[in-house]
Amino acid sequence: MATATATKKSRAGSKINFRPLDDRILIEQAECEEMTAGGIVLPDAAREKPQRGAVIAVGPGKLLDTGARGEMSVGVGDQVFYGKYAGTEIELDGRKVVVCRENDILAVID
């Protein structure tokens, strides 16, 4: 799978380039649920951190003992579920994104 780089424009106008290393993946988090199924509006403190998102950049793959790179099982544009405490949450251009390893991905949504 090809390596992808996320390029976003910062607020100052310059571009932010983000290239995950090894088997790391950059995921844009899905929006939090603001209302329950019963119609109750949830305050910010009661909302759970989303565990679903879209892959926006993928590293080249894990470096194996042979010196070759392992193939990544996800690609840019895939919708994925990841572990509740997986990765590191950062903010890029006002959007919350998660940087995590490939093994933190639980499933790809078809």
Buried (B, 14 or more C-beta within 10 A) or exposed (E): BEBBBBEBEEEEEEEEEBBBEBBBBBBBBBEEEEEEEEEEEEEEEEEEEBBBBBBBBBBBBBEEEEEEBBEBBBEBEBBBBBEEEBBEEEEBEEEBBBBBBBEBBEEEEE
